[in-house]
Amino acid sequence: MSPSLSRLILSVVFLASVFLVLFISAMIGIEVLDLREIEVTSLILLMTSMYLILGWLVIWRGAVKWTPWRRGAIVISVLACLLLASMLGGVVQLVMDEESVTMFVIGAAWALLWLASTAIIWRETKAERIARLKMLGINVVVCPNCSYNLTGMTSTTCPECGSKYTLDQLYATLAKTDEQIDQV
Ligand SMILES: [Zn+2]
């Protein structure tokens, strides 16, 4: 199994386990600490969001090329997604006027936005992908249009975006990838 597939399976299991943490924190808030409804909701949001952030980072950090930009962006994304989710929560509060519902909407919206933003922030650039493949000793032929890796292909049509090339066009891209690696 490739590390990427392993991470994907772990991610699915992990995201399902978030509901377990949600349930356990609700039980702790209600049964053990005997908190008020709004306090229980706050406890649930705090515990599940911490669990989500830490677990997600543990699973994916090894797959991310950490640049100063990515480190900064991932911290900012936690807060930016909270701001967006709070705006949505504000609308829900106006309509429903129910604090617990509002807080759950904020929590769920934040989680979805943040998970999506990590996928965008952590995604490697074309140059990074080419450099990584070069490091593995692969002579990389990539689609000039979408940079799909064409290594091992028996046809010159890109299976990802459908662009058609001639052999000499693809051969010419090899010289270009060397230029791109110089820019990394
Ligand atoms: Zn393509």
Boltz pocket constraint, residues with backbone or C-beta under 6 A from the ligand:
constraints:
  - pocket:
      binder: B
      contacts: [[A, 143], [A, 144], [A, 145], [A, 146], [A, 147], [A, 148], [A, 158], [A, 159], [A, 160], [A, 161], [A, 162], [A, 163]]
      max_distance: 6.0
